[in-house]
Amino acid sequence: MTAESTFIEMMRAMASDPAARGLLDDTAVIELGDETLILTHDMMAEDVHWLHKADPADVAWKLVSVNLSDLAAKGARPLGVLLGFMLGDGDWDRRFAEGLERVLTHYAVPLLGGDTVSSRGDKRSVGLTAIGAATHRPVPARSGAQAGNLLFVTGTLGDALAGFELAEAELDGIKELSAAYNRPVARLSDGQALAPFVTAMMDISDGLLLDAGRMAAASKVEIRIDVDALPLSAAYRMMRGDGIDSRLQAASWGDDYQLLFTAPADVSLPIAATALGSVGEGSGLALFDAGVRIPLPPSLGYQHH
């Protein structure tokens, strides 16, 4: 077990309220009469979630987007955010604030409050709590996938991986790849449209394979993924190729923030999405290439060690 999973297991005994969903989801779901609140909190750390040389405005954008992506996976409408900020260099702080204003304006989401703390070390960390309201009930969960369902994903995979490689090499490269890593966009409208149709839904933050495995575990099913069906952008294929290794890397790197969901095979989806696998009886994750089962790669995605 990783340090993260070990710690979550310790927390699970405390998280007995039904709103916590057994810590098997990325959000808390609080029923308040006719309304349902969705709450999520994500943190980001320097040299883990962003490079030291990153533009602070990009850090602010990503912090908001990754939290709103969790709301998108619940089909929620954002109500506001609370910021946890580590103070430091004045220029960095001002640039972060400028970026925060820009991203909140983009999503039309208000800042409701938060807290600050002085930095005592070289590395920064920031956190955000996002609050939303459900637009459909029951609120989608990771745990609803059923045998016979198909597995779908929105958008394309791997662009953030390519964008990270460009940023690490300090190359301007291809703008859409850089934007995918530095300024991901939460699929809020897609999540709201999909909520009435899906049996399970989550966002892809730590890698398609790792997150699909989490969905399989929560739903107590086997999820089968066709690697040759993974949607890759033309920009990704131009930079990193279209071979099996490149596809597996796109599926196991993370930072995509696309929506991964299951739905009945005969469903008519309200948005464009790629069918990349199916759900069956059993457990865990199975990979196929051109119809032939292949081994899982050594790493399924990003995990906190």
N, C-alpha and C positions, 0 to 999 in steps of 0.2 A: 504493500500500500504506500501511496505517496504521503508526504506530510500534510497536504491539503485534505486528502480523503480521511486520514486518521483524525484530523482536527474536526472535520465535519461530523464524523461518527460520534465524537464526544459531545458535539452540540446537539445532535439529533435527539438525545434523551431529554434535553431541555425544551426543544421546540415541539411541544405536545399539542399546542393549539391547532385546530383544523386549518386556520389561515396560513400556517407555515407549510402545509402540504408535505409534511415529513421531510422537508429540506430536499425534496426530489425535483424541485422546480427552481427557476431562476427568480421567482417573485413570490411575494406573499399576497394572498387573495382574501380580502376582508369583506364579509357580507354585512351590509348596513341597511336592513329593510329592503327597499326597492332599488338601492344602489349597491354596487360592488366596487370597492377600491382595490387597486393594484399597486403594490409598492415594491421597489427594487433598489439595491445599492451596489454599486461597483466602485472599486478603487483602481488606480493606476499608479505605477512606480517608475521612476527614471531608470533607464537601462534595462527595464523589463518590458514595459509597454511603450516606451518612446526612447529614442536615442538622445544622448546628452546634447547633441547639436540641433535637435529639433526646434522648430519655430514654436514658441509657447502658445501662439494662436491656434496652431494645429492641435496641440495637446488639449486645449479647451474644447475644440470642436469634437475631438475623438471622445473625450470624457462624457460629453452630453450624448453623443450619438450612441455609444455602447449601452448606456443606460436606457435610452429611449428604444433601442432595439429589443431589450427585454420586454418593454411594454408592447411593442409591435407583435411579439410572439404570443401575446395574450389577447390580441385584437383590441387593445386599450386605447383610449384617447388621453393624451398627457394633460395633466392639470397644473403641474409645476415641479420645480426641483429645489433641493437643498444642497448647498456646496460645502464641502470640507476642504480647506485650503491651507497649505504650508507656506508661510511667508518667507521671503528670501530677498534676492536681488530685486531692487525697485524696478529696473527696466524689464526684467522677466515678468514680474507681477503685472506691470502695466500692459505688456503685450498679451499676457494671458487674459486679462480683463477685457481687452479689445476683442479678442477671439471669442470669449464667452458671450459678449453682447451680440456678436455677429451670428453665432450658432443659435442662440435663443431666439433671435429675431427670425432666423430662417425657419425654425419649427413653430414659431408663434407660441412659445412656452415661457411662462414667467419664472423669474428667480424669486423664491419665497423666503429664503433665509439661509442659515448655515452656521459655520464656525470657522475660526482661524486659529493657527498655532504657529509659534516661531520655530524656524528650522534650527536644529542643533548639529546637523551633519551636512555632508556634501550632496547627498541624494535627496531628491524631493519625492513626495507622494501626494496625491490628491484623491478626493472621493466625492461621489455625488449620489444623492438619493432622489429617485424619480417617482412621482406620484401620478397615478392615472385612474381613469374610470372605465370599467368594462363597457363595451358596446354590444356584447352578446353574452348570453348565459345559456348553458354553462360555459365558464371561461376555459379556453383550451389549456391542456396540460401536456406534459411529456408522456404521461402514463396511459393514454387512451388508444394507442396503436393496436389494431386487431388483425389477426390472420386473415389474409385475403385482400387487405388494403394495398394500395400502391404508395410508394415513397416518392415525394416530390421535393424540389428545391427551386427557389426563385433565383433569378439573375445568373451570374457566372461565379466560378470558384477559382482561387489561386491568384487573382489580381493583386491582392494585398501582399502576398508572398513576393511577387515580382516587384511591387512597389517598394517593399522593404529592402530588397537587394539593391535597387537603384539608390535609395536613401543611404544605405550603408556605404556604398561606393562613391557617394557624393556626385551622382550623375543626375542630370535633369531628365534624361530618358524620355519615356512616353507618359504624357500628362495624365491619361486616364488611369495608368497603373500607380503613379505616385499619389493621385487623389484617392484611390481605393485604400491605400495604406494610411495616409495622413488624415483624410477627411471622409471616412465612411458615412453612408447615409442610412438611417434607420428606415425600415420598410413599414412605416406606420399605416399608410392607406392600404397597402397590400394585406397587412395583418388584420385590419378591420374588415376588409372584404372577404377574407378567407375564414374568419372565425366561425361562421355558421355552417361551413362545409367540412371542416377537418375533424379527424378523430384524435389527433395529437399534433402539437406544434411547439417548436422552440427555435431560437436563433442559433446560428453557427458562429461561435466565438473562439472555440479552442480547436477547431478542425472538424470537417465533415465526419470523418471516421470516428473520432472520439465522441462527438456529440450524438451521432447515430447510435453508438454503443450505449450511451447513457439513456437514450430514448428506449432502446430495446430492453435494458435492465429495468427501467421504470414501468414499462408496459408488460414485462414478462413474456416477450416474444423474440423471435429471430428476425433481424432485419438483413435483407440481402441487397447488396449494391452492385450494379453493373458499372465497372470502372470505365468501360468504353462509352457509357452514356453521360459521363460527367460533362456539364456545360463549361467550356473554356472559351474565353474571349479571343478574338483574332489577335489582339495586342499580346496576350499571354502566350499564345502559340508561336507568335513571331519571335518573342524574346526567349522562351524556354522550351519550345518544341511541343510535340503532341504524342510522345512515346509513353509507354506504360509507367516509367519512372517519373516522368514529369506529371502525369495524371495522379499518381499516388502522392506525390509531394503537394500538389494542389489540394488534395483531399485531406491532408493531415497537418497542414501548417496553421491554419486559423486566421482570425481577424477578418473573415469574410462578411459577417453580419447579414447573411442572407437568411431567409426563413426555410426551415426544414420541417416538412409536415407529411402526415399520412391522411389518406382519404379513401373512401370506397372506390373500387375500380370503375364503376359506372358513373361517377360524379362528373358534372359539368362545372369546371372551375371558373370563377369570375375573373381571374387574371391569368396571364401567361406564366407557366412554370414548366420545368423539365421533370419528366418521370425518369427516375434513375434507379429504381429498384422496387422491391415488394416486401411484404410482411408475411411471415409464416409461423407455424407452430415451432416451438423450441426456445432457444435463448441465444443471446449474443449476436455477433456480427459475422456475416459471410460475404466474401468478395468474389466477383466473377469477372472474367475478361473474355469477350467473345463467346460467352456461354460456358466457359471452363472455370471451375473454382480455382482460385489462387490463394496463396498464403497471405495472412495479414502482415503488413510491414512491422518492423520492430517498434516504431512509434506511431500511435494513432492520432496524435495531436499534442497540443501544449498542455503540460500539467505542472503545477507548483510542486517542486520537490521538497 
